Structure formats: C-alpha cells, structure tokens
Amino acid sequence: MRRSAPIQDWKPKTDEKLLIIHADDFGMCHSKNLATIRAFETGVISSASIMMPCAWVSEAVEWVKKNPNVDVGLHLTLTSEWSTIRWRPVAPVDKVRGLLDPQGYMWRSVEEVVRYAKPQEVETEIRAQVELALQMGLKPTHLDSHMGTLYADPRFFEVFLKVGMEYKIPPMVFSPTQEVMMMAAARGLNYREVYQRIQAAGLPTIDYLNPQYAPGESKDKHRQRLHDYLRTLKPGVNELIVHLGMDDPEGNAVTGGWRYRVQELEVLQEPEFKRILQEQNIRLFTYRELAKMYDYPR
C-alpha cells in the first residue's frame, strides 16, 4: 500500500489540461435521454451518470449496453425534487422509511434527507441502486451523487466511500484543494483524515470540480460563462457538470429550468466551444481513463 503524502505536498498527477464534461440525470425521462445520447454522439460530453430510481432508466441502460465504450456511472439518487415527475427508492420501503416523504416518494430537498434518513438507510438504498444496475448488465465507471446529498453529511459520505470501495467502482472524490477543504469543514467533515484514506485506497480523484448550474440566465451569458471557464482551466483533472435537455413537451413539463438545459446542449455543440477546447489544449477525459491513471482497482 502506498504511503500517504502530507496534504500540503499534494499536486495534480498531470500537467495536461484534462476535462471530464459530465452530464447528470441520464434516465430521468425520455427527453433527458435523447439530449444525453445526442451529446455523446456529437462528442460534446465525455461522461454521464444514470439515476436508477427513475422511470426511463431502462432506455438509458439499453443504449449504454449497445455502446459499451461510453463512460457512464451511477448518479446515486436520494432526492426527488420536481413537481410533475417523482420517484421512489429502489430498496424495499420498509428498509428505508427515513428516505420517504409523506406521499411515499423520496424527499424533495437534501436538507430533508439529512434530517430524516439514517446512514444505514442511505447505505441500503445506494447498494440497491448499484445492485440493480449490475443486474441490468450495466458496468458503472464511477459513482456520484444527485444534488450532492452524499456529500451533505459526514455519515453519508462515509457510506458513499464504503460502498464505492467495496464494489470497486470509483466514487467521485476530490483532491484536497483549498476550496474542497473549506467545503468539507462547513459540512463537519475532516477532509485531512478522509483524504489520507482516499490516498491509501488508491482512489482516483478529481482535482477541480465545476458543478455549475444557473437556470434563468440568458443564453449569451451562459455561453460566455462556459467559454471563460475553458480559458481559465487549470492543469490537472477537471470536471464540468452539465445538465442537458431537449426542447419538447415532455422535457418542458418536467422542469421549470428546461430552457437552461436546452441552451446548455446548444452551447456545447457550437463550433466556438470546440474551437476554444483546441485553442486551450484541453483534452476531453473520462472516468475510465482516470481509473487507469491511478491504476484502480489494484
């Protein structure tokens, strides 16, 4: 086992500018699936993750199985936030009652999950989601967290690490940048100790995360923000989280932020976005490549 280096000695493993453009919410609805598939087929995203409790997950999984080289993980889901489309846990409800709101769906907010759910219930549910994916023939490249719920409580984060390492599927974890250390401290998490365990386990880490989501902004501002992000990208493994959608009746009914999602796909597909990627010597990257970089699992 490799000896852990002090956090102050941390630096990215590469001088390249590597960027995972990651689409959340695959499987949420048919419209979302169409947008994610289009983004993969046009080469504007390099990774995505599937929400196993959702109604259109079978369509998403079947497409991935027909395209086994795409980089797709699990968007471990503990909340159900929308008004017109809701979902329930994958695990038996009597095992995860703390995850259920009064209507029997998952809670709408992260705060409610933290307030009512027990760590054991969280573990039971995310294990059920992993097991369902494996039973359906999906081989996830990574695990991440819908709405960041698994990062919102130190107990949940411990469960997240435990399940990821047990299944040997890399959980989305981060290098100890100043920003990560501050966010972890705000959630009551001693990231210095956690990172030493991450190092000891050889887990791949994202160096810099941009979880951007700004519904309501104009398309011009949206475009400029993404272009500025590319022009200031740091060397190392970066991840840009995107939320994509199609301009159709289903997608427009599911979320009030549908215009933002439609814009995001349009901006990513514009020639100027691709030109800036090339100009800045940014290489699109995947979780599968990240695992190889860290020789994980060993």
SULKAKA-V863680 format. One record per backbone hydrogen bond with DSSP energy under -1.0 kcal/mol. CO is the residue of the C=O (numbers start at 1). NH is the residue of the N-H. If there is no record, write none. Layout:
# SULKAKA-V863680
co:CO nh:NH
co:CO nh:NH
This chain:
# SULKAKA-V863680
co:6 nh:9
co:7 nh:10
co:16 nh:236
co:17 nh:283
co:18 nh:238
co:19 nh:285
co:20 nh:240
co:21 nh:46
co:21 nh:47
co:22 nh:242
co:23 nh:49
co:25 nh:28
co:26 nh:51
co:27 nh:56
co:29 nh:33
co:30 nh:34
co:31 nh:35
co:32 nh:36
co:33 nh:37
co:34 nh:38
co:35 nh:39
co:36 nh:40
co:37 nh:41
co:38 nh:42
co:39 nh:44
co:40 nh:43
co:47 nh:23
co:48 nh:73
co:49 nh:26
co:50 nh:75
co:51 nh:54
co:54 nh:57
co:56 nh:60
co:57 nh:61
co:58 nh:62
co:59 nh:63
co:60 nh:64
co:61 nh:65
co:62 nh:66
co:67 nh:70
co:71 nh:48
co:72 nh:141
co:73 nh:50
co:74 nh:76
co:74 nh:144
co:76 nh:146
co:87 nh:106
co:92 nh:95
co:96 nh:99
co:97 nh:100
co:99 nh:107
co:101 nh:104
co:105 nh:101
co:107 nh:80
co:109 nh:113
co:110 nh:114
co:111 nh:115
co:112 nh:116
co:113 nh:117
co:118 nh:122
co:119 nh:123
co:120 nh:124
co:121 nh:125
co:122 nh:126
co:123 nh:127
co:124 nh:128
co:125 nh:129
co:126 nh:130
co:127 nh:131
co:128 nh:132
co:129 nh:133
co:130 nh:134
co:131 nh:135
co:132 nh:136
co:133 nh:138
co:134 nh:137
co:142 nh:74
co:143 nh:172
co:144 nh:76
co:145 nh:148
co:146 nh:149
co:148 nh:151
co:149 nh:152
co:153 nh:157
co:154 nh:158
co:155 nh:159
co:156 nh:160
co:157 nh:161
co:158 nh:162
co:159 nh:163
co:160 nh:164
co:161 nh:165
co:162 nh:166
co:163 nh:167
co:164 nh:169
co:170 nh:143
co:173 nh:206
co:175 nh:177
co:177 nh:181
co:178 nh:182
co:179 nh:183
co:180 nh:184
co:181 nh:185
co:182 nh:186
co:184 nh:189
co:185 nh:188
co:189 nh:191
co:190 nh:194
co:191 nh:195
co:192 nh:196
co:193 nh:197
co:194 nh:198
co:195 nh:199
co:196 nh:200
co:197 nh:201
co:198 nh:203
co:199 nh:202
co:206 nh:175
co:208 nh:239
co:210 nh:241
co:214 nh:217
co:218 nh:222
co:219 nh:223
co:220 nh:224
co:221 nh:225
co:222 nh:226
co:223 nh:227
co:224 nh:228
co:225 nh:229
co:226 nh:230
co:227 nh:231
co:228 nh:232
co:230 nh:233
co:236 nh:18
co:237 nh:207
co:237 nh:208
co:238 nh:20
co:239 nh:210
co:240 nh:22
co:242 nh:24
co:246 nh:248
co:248 nh:252
co:249 nh:253
co:250 nh:254
co:251 nh:255
co:255 nh:258
co:257 nh:261
co:258 nh:262
co:259 nh:263
co:260 nh:264
co:261 nh:245
co:261 nh:265
co:262 nh:266
co:263 nh:267
co:264 nh:268
co:265 nh:269
co:267 nh:270
co:270 nh:274
co:271 nh:275
co:272 nh:276
co:273 nh:277
co:274 nh:278
co:275 nh:279
co:276 nh:280
co:277 nh:282
co:278 nh:281
co:283 nh:19
co:286 nh:290
co:287 nh:291
co:288 nh:292
co:289 nh:293
co:290 nh:294
co:291 nh:296
co:292 nh:295
